[in-house]
Amino acid sequence: MLGGTRGWLEDNLGALEVEFDQHHQEQLDAASAVDLGFPHEALRRFGYAR
């Protein structure tokens, strides 16, 4: 661990314990969605997405 303190490490590790309900997860997914563009979007529209 370079340049960090024990408190910094504990705060960051504590963030791993955060849980989101379904509504908040959907909001985060919508906000972070990335338009993949062609050909990915065309394939998704035609039902070839995984």
C-alpha positions in Angstrom: 0.0 0.0 0.0 1.7 3.2 -1.2 0.6 6.6 0.0 -2.4 5.4 1.9 -3.3 5.3 5.6 -5.0 2.5 7.5 -8.1 4.7 7.8 -8.1 5.2 4.0 -7.9 1.5 3.5 -10.6 0.7 5.9 -12.9 3.3 4.3 -12.3 1.9 0.9 -12.9 -1.7 2.0 -16.0 -0.6 3.9 -17.4 0.7 0.6 -17.4 -2.9 -0.7 -20.2 -3.7 1.8 -22.7 -1.2 0.2 -25.8 -2.9 -1.2 -28.4 -1.3 -3.5 -32.1 -2.2 -3.8 -33.5 -3.1 -7.1 -34.8 0.4 -7.9 -31.4 2.0 -7.3 -29.6 -0.7 -9.2 -31.9 0.0 -12.2 -31.1 3.7 -12.0 -27.4 3.1 -11.9 -27.6 0.7 -14.8 -29.6 3.2 -16.9 -27.2 6.1 -16.0 -24.1 4.0 -16.9 -25.5 2.4 -20.1 -23.1 2.8 -23.0 -24.3 2.9 -26.6 -22.1 0.3 -28.3 -23.1 1.5 -31.8 -23.0 -0.5 -35.0 -22.9 -3.5 -35.3 -23.8 -4.3 -31.7 -27.0 -2.2 -31.6 -28.2 -3.6 -34.9 -27.6 -7.2 -33.7 -29.4 -6.5 -30.4 -32.4 -5.2 -32.3 -32.6 -8.3 -34.4 -32.4 -10.6 -31.3 -28.7 -11.7 -31.5 -27.7 -10.2 -28.2 -26.6 -12.5 -25.4 
